[in-house]
């Protein structure tokens, strides 16, 4: 037998190739943990390059966020808008609508809630808080609908519209706090007059932890129950898994997209109301440090699981608070943004890698 013919079976036996597995749409759960670890290791290199001990920096961040009563309550305060915006994002992702407009919807909700304090300043708390909540839901829902309608009727990509609406919302906020709603007694500060006690959410003791946490947890339970146990939730899962099958089953895809985006925007709008009424106590310039964008990572890490959203929002809330604590070590608080970006990068990379399979030729 010729040598090349005898060797060929051996070559086929040890010959492999990479190919995409069409059956796998999501990365395995452990890929999230690996992505977070790789992100922390990568950021540790940059921290060390700045002459700091990465272990000590991470320890300082953890202690600042979770080791004291003040740190824990502040972490929960930061987790409230992240959880609500993350829920809004997750609801849209459930039917494969990529809503990255939670930032604009958050701002719209904050504007809607603040409008109550401007135009109905003398109402009692029992009327003011529900009215602020209603205005925030309507404003956020309208902002969500502005993304859904072009997609439904003109096939406009929702990534573009939701992103552009973020900037429109922020510019509208700037206009209001720099001109018509600006506090005349605010020493030229770009913000509305301070809210009265009747316009502020109740807080826990002497902390800043406010009633918005209850709003968030109630919506988490509603989201879990609806998706898992209702017919509408089943339809959402079917649309997300296979739109063609859902359409063949008689489900109105366009109607569901519109309703889901309105709900998504409304939930993010509640986050805006919670922030102005529970934390800042006025509508002001730069009210969001990017909660709507961070919520995208929060939802992705949780893989749309409602209880996973609670955990991931608390972790990212701690990351923000921990970023403030390392300023005493000579590092900027923006280190938390660097870690968030690294986590998102490795999550995307991990999701791509997990779709490949090693196959043997022959």
C-alpha positions as CSV (number, residue, x, y, z in Angstrom):
1,X,0.0,0.0,0.0
2,X,1.4,3.5,-0.9
3,X,2.6,5.6,2.1
4,X,0.2,8.5,1.3
5,X,-2.8,6.2,1.3
6,X,-1.9,4.6,4.6
7,X,-1.3,7.9,6.2
8,X,-4.6,9.5,5.0
9,X,-6.9,7.8,7.6
10,X,-4.6,9.0,10.3
11,X,-4.8,12.6,9.1
12,X,-8.6,12.4,9.0
13,X,-8.7,11.0,12.5
14,X,-6.9,14.0,14.0
15,X,-8.3,16.7,11.7
16,X,-10.7,19.1,13.3
17,X,-12.6,22.3,12.4
18,X,-14.7,25.0,14.1
19,X,-18.3,25.5,13.1
20,X,-21.3,27.5,14.4
21,X,-23.9,25.4,16.3
22,X,-27.2,26.8,15.1
23,X,-29.1,25.1,18.0
24,X,-27.2,27.2,20.6
25,X,-28.7,30.7,21.0
26,X,-27.4,31.5,24.5
27,X,-24.1,30.9,26.2
28,X,-24.0,28.5,29.2
29,X,-24.4,29.9,32.7
30,X,-20.8,29.4,33.6
31,X,-19.7,31.6,30.7
32,X,-21.0,34.6,32.6
33,X,-18.8,33.8,35.6
34,X,-15.8,33.3,33.3
35,X,-16.5,36.6,31.6
36,X,-16.6,38.5,34.9
37,X,-13.4,36.9,36.1
38,X,-11.6,37.7,32.9
39,X,-12.9,41.3,33.1
40,X,-11.6,41.7,36.7
41,X,-8.2,40.2,35.7
42,X,-7.9,42.5,32.7
43,X,-8.8,45.6,34.8
44,X,-6.3,44.4,37.4
45,X,-3.5,44.9,34.8
46,X,-4.5,48.5,34.3
47,X,-4.8,49.1,38.1
48,X,-1.3,47.6,38.6
49,X,0.0,49.7,35.7
50,X,-1.1,52.7,37.8
51,X,1.0,51.6,40.7
52,X,-1.8,50.2,42.8
53,X,-2.3,46.7,44.2
54,X,-5.4,45.3,42.4
55,X,-6.3,43.0,45.3
56,X,-6.3,45.9,47.7
57,X,-8.4,48.0,45.3
58,X,-11.0,45.3,44.8
59,X,-11.1,44.7,48.6
60,X,-11.6,48.4,49.2
61,X,-14.5,48.5,46.6
62,X,-16.1,45.4,48.3
63,X,-15.8,46.9,51.8
64,X,-17.1,50.2,50.6
65,X,-20.2,48.7,49.1
66,X,-21.1,45.7,51.3
67,X,-19.2,45.9,54.7
68,X,-21.1,48.7,56.4
69,X,-24.7,49.7,56.9
70,X,-24.1,52.9,55.0
71,X,-22.5,51.0,52.1
72,X,-25.3,48.4,51.9
73,X,-28.1,51.0,51.9
74,X,-26.2,53.1,49.3
75,X,-25.7,50.0,47.1
76,X,-29.4,49.3,47.3
77,X,-30.2,53.0,46.4
78,X,-28.1,52.6,43.3
79,X,-29.6,49.1,42.6
80,X,-33.2,50.5,42.4
81,X,-32.8,52.4,39.0
82,X,-30.6,49.6,37.7
83,X,-33.2,46.9,38.6
84,X,-36.1,48.9,37.1
85,X,-34.2,49.8,33.9
86,X,-32.9,46.3,33.7
87,X,-36.5,45.0,33.9
88,X,-37.5,47.3,31.2
89,X,-34.7,46.1,29.0
90,X,-35.3,42.4,29.8
91,X,-39.0,42.7,29.0
92,X,-38.2,43.9,25.5
93,X,-35.3,41.4,25.0
94,X,-37.9,38.7,25.9
95,X,-39.3,39.0,22.3
96,X,-35.9,39.8,20.7
97,X,-36.5,43.6,20.5
98,X,-33.2,45.2,21.3
99,X,-34.2,48.2,23.5
100,X,-31.1,50.2,24.4
101,X,-33.2,53.3,25.1
102,X,-33.8,52.8,28.8
103,X,-31.7,55.9,29.4
104,X,-34.1,58.1,27.5
105,X,-37.1,56.3,29.0
106,X,-35.6,56.9,32.5
107,X,-35.2,60.6,31.8
108,X,-38.7,60.8,30.3
109,X,-40.1,59.3,33.5
110,X,-38.2,61.7,35.6
111,X,-39.5,64.6,33.5
112,X,-43.1,63.3,33.8
113,X,-42.9,62.9,37.5
114,X,-41.3,66.4,37.9
115,X,-44.1,68.0,35.9
116,X,-46.5,67.1,38.7
117,X,-44.4,69.1,41.1
118,X,-44.3,72.1,38.7
119,X,-48.0,72.3,37.8
120,X,-49.6,70.7,40.9
121,X,-47.3,71.9,43.7
122,X,-49.9,72.0,46.5
123,X,-51.4,68.5,46.4
124,X,-51.0,66.3,49.5
125,X,-48.7,63.3,49.5
126,X,-51.5,60.8,49.1
127,X,-52.3,62.4,45.7
128,X,-48.9,63.6,44.7
129,X,-47.0,60.3,44.8
130,X,-49.5,58.3,42.8
131,X,-49.9,61.1,40.3
132,X,-46.1,61.4,39.9
133,X,-46.0,57.6,39.3
134,X,-48.8,57.8,36.7
135,X,-47.1,60.7,34.8
136,X,-43.8,58.8,34.9
137,X,-45.4,55.6,33.5
138,X,-47.2,57.5,30.7
139,X,-44.0,59.5,29.8
140,X,-41.8,56.4,29.8
141,X,-44.4,54.4,27.9
142,X,-44.7,57.1,25.2
143,X,-40.9,57.1,24.8
144,X,-41.0,53.3,24.4
145,X,-43.8,53.6,21.8
146,X,-41.7,56.0,19.8
147,X,-39.2,53.2,19.3
148,X,-41.9,50.5,18.5
149,X,-44.0,52.4,16.0
150,X,-41.2,53.0,13.4
151,X,-40.2,49.4,13.7
152,X,-43.7,48.1,13.2
153,X,-44.8,50.3,10.3
154,X,-41.5,51.2,8.6
155,X,-39.1,48.4,9.6
156,X,-36.7,50.9,11.2
157,X,-34.1,49.1,13.3
158,X,-35.0,49.7,17.0
159,X,-31.3,49.9,17.9
160,X,-31.0,53.2,16.0
161,X,-34.3,54.7,17.2
162,X,-33.9,53.8,20.8
163,X,-30.4,55.1,20.9
164,X,-31.3,58.4,19.2
165,X,-34.2,58.9,21.5
166,X,-31.8,58.8,24.5
167,X,-30.1,61.9,23.2
168,X,-33.4,63.6,22.5
169,X,-34.6,62.9,26.1
170,X,-31.3,64.2,27.5
171,X,-31.5,67.4,25.4
172,X,-35.2,67.9,26.5
173,X,-34.0,67.5,30.1
174,X,-31.3,70.2,29.5
175,X,-33.8,72.6,28.0
176,X,-36.3,72.3,30.9
177,X,-33.8,72.7,33.7
178,X,-31.8,75.5,32.0
179,X,-34.9,77.5,31.1
180,X,-38.6,77.1,31.8
181,X,-38.4,74.9,34.9
182,X,-35.2,76.4,36.3
183,X,-35.4,77.3,40.0
184,X,-35.3,81.2,40.1
185,X,-33.8,80.9,43.6
186,X,-31.3,78.2,42.7
187,X,-28.2,80.5,42.3
188,X,-28.2,79.7,38.5
189,X,-28.1,75.9,39.2
190,X,-29.7,74.0,36.3
191,X,-32.5,72.3,38.2
192,X,-36.1,72.6,39.3
193,X,-37.1,73.9,42.7
194,X,-36.5,71.4,45.5
195,X,-39.4,69.1,46.1
196,X,-41.6,69.5,49.1
197,X,-42.0,66.7,51.7
198,X,-45.2,65.7,50.1
199,X,-43.4,65.1,46.8
200,X,-40.6,62.9,48.2
201,X,-40.8,59.1,48.5
202,X,-40.7,57.9,52.1
203,X,-37.3,56.6,53.2
204,X,-36.0,54.0,55.7
205,X,-34.9,55.7,58.9
206,X,-32.0,58.0,58.5
207,X,-30.9,56.3,55.2
208,X,-31.5,57.3,51.6
209,X,-33.2,53.9,50.9
210,X,-36.6,54.8,49.7
211,X,-40.0,53.3,48.6
212,X,-38.7,52.8,45.1
213,X,-37.2,49.5,46.3
214,X,-40.7,48.2,46.9
215,X,-41.8,49.4,43.5
216,X,-38.9,47.5,41.9
217,X,-39.5,44.2,43.8
218,X,-43.3,44.3,43.1
219,X,-42.6,44.7,39.4
220,X,-40.0,41.8,39.5
221,X,-42.7,39.5,41.0
222,X,-45.2,40.7,38.4
223,X,-42.7,40.0,35.6
224,X,-41.9,36.6,36.9
225,X,-45.5,35.6,37.3
226,X,-46.6,37.0,33.9
227,X,-43.9,35.3,31.9
228,X,-44.1,32.0,33.7
229,X,-47.8,31.5,34.3
230,X,-49.9,33.5,31.9
231,X,-50.9,32.9,28.3
232,X,-49.5,36.3,27.4
233,X,-46.2,35.3,28.9
234,X,-46.2,32.1,26.9
235,X,-46.8,34.1,23.8
236,X,-43.8,36.4,24.6
237,X,-41.6,33.3,25.1
238,X,-42.7,31.9,21.8
239,X,-42.1,35.1,19.9
240,X,-38.6,35.3,21.4
241,X,-37.8,31.7,20.5
242,X,-39.3,31.7,17.0
243,X,-41.2,34.5,15.4
244,X,-42.3,32.5,12.4
245,X,-43.8,29.8,14.6
246,X,-45.5,32.4,16.7
247,X,-46.9,34.0,13.5
248,X,-48.2,30.7,12.2
249,X,-49.9,30.1,15.6
250,X,-51.9,33.3,15.0
251,X,-50.0,35.6,17.4
252,X,-50.0,39.3,16.3
253,X,-46.3,40.1,16.4
254,X,-46.7,43.8,15.8
255,X,-49.3,44.2,18.6
256,X,-47.0,42.5,21.0
257,X,-44.0,44.6,20.0
258,X,-46.0,47.8,20.7
259,X,-47.3,46.6,24.0
260,X,-44.0,45.3,25.2
261,X,-42.1,48.5,24.3
262,X,-44.7,50.6,26.0
263,X,-44.4,48.4,29.2
264,X,-40.6,48.5,28.8
265,X,-40.5,52.3,28.7
266,X,-43.0,52.6,31.5
267,X,-40.9,50.5,33.8
268,X,-37.8,52.5,33.0
269,X,-40.0,55.6,33.6
270,X,-40.8,54.4,37.1
271,X,-37.0,54.3,37.7
272,X,-36.8,58.0,36.7
273,X,-39.6,58.9,39.1
274,X,-38.0,56.9,41.9
275,X,-34.7,58.8,41.4
276,X,-36.1,62.3,41.4
277,X,-38.6,61.7,44.2
278,X,-36.5,59.4,46.3
279,X,-32.9,60.6,45.8
280,X,-32.2,63.9,44.1
281,X,-35.6,65.6,45.2
282,X,-35.5,67.7,42.1
283,X,-35.1,67.3,38.3
284,X,-31.6,68.4,37.5
285,X,-28.9,68.4,34.8
286,X,-27.1,65.0,34.7
287,X,-29.6,63.2,36.8
288,X,-28.6,59.8,35.4
289,X,-24.9,58.6,35.5
290,X,-25.8,56.1,32.8
291,X,-28.3,53.8,34.6
292,X,-30.1,53.0,31.3
293,X,-26.8,51.8,29.6
294,X,-25.6,49.9,32.7
295,X,-29.0,48.2,32.8
296,X,-28.2,46.5,29.5
297,X,-25.3,44.7,31.1
298,X,-27.5,43.9,34.2
299,X,-30.1,42.3,32.0
300,X,-27.5,40.4,29.9
301,X,-25.8,39.0,33.0
302,X,-29.1,37.9,34.5
303,X,-30.1,36.2,31.2
304,X,-33.5,37.9,31.6
305,X,-34.2,35.9,34.7
306,X,-36.2,38.1,37.1
307,X,-34.4,37.0,40.3
308,X,-31.1,37.1,38.5
309,X,-31.9,40.7,37.7
310,X,-32.1,41.5,41.4
311,X,-28.7,39.9,42.1
312,X,-27.0,41.6,39.1
313,X,-28.5,45.0,39.9
314,X,-27.2,44.8,43.5
315,X,-23.8,43.7,42.3
316,X,-23.6,46.6,39.8
317,X,-24.9,49.0,42.4
318,X,-22.1,47.9,44.7
319,X,-19.7,48.4,41.8
320,X,-20.8,52.0,41.5
321,X,-20.6,52.7,45.3
322,X,-17.3,50.8,45.5
323,X,-15.9,53.1,42.7
324,X,-16.5,56.1,45.0
325,X,-14.7,54.4,47.9
326,X,-11.4,53.9,46.0
327,X,-11.0,57.7,45.5
328,X,-9.2,57.7,48.8
329,X,-6.6,55.5,47.2
330,X,-5.9,58.0,44.5
331,X,-8.0,56.3,41.8
332,X,-10.9,57.9,40.0
333,X,-14.5,56.6,40.7
334,X,-14.7,55.9,36.9
335,X,-12.8,52.7,37.6
336,X,-16.3,51.2,38.0
337,X,-17.1,52.2,34.5
338,X,-14.0,50.6,33.2
339,X,-15.0,47.3,35.0
340,X,-18.5,47.6,33.6
341,X,-17.1,48.0,30.0
342,X,-14.8,45.1,30.5
343,X,-17.6,42.8,31.7
344,X,-19.7,43.8,28.7
345,X,-16.8,43.1,26.3
346,X,-16.1,39.7,27.7
347,X,-19.8,38.8,27.9
348,X,-20.2,39.6,24.2
349,X,-17.0,37.7,23.4
350,X,-18.1,34.7,25.5
351,X,-21.5,34.6,23.8
352,X,-19.8,34.5,20.4
353,X,-17.3,31.9,21.4
354,X,-20.0,29.6,22.9
355,X,-21.7,29.4,19.6
356,X,-18.7,27.6,18.1
357,X,-18.2,23.8,18.2
358,X,-15.1,21.8,17.6
359,X,-16.0,19.1,15.0
360,X,-13.9,16.2,13.7
361,X,-13.5,15.9,10.0
362,X,-14.3,12.7,8.3
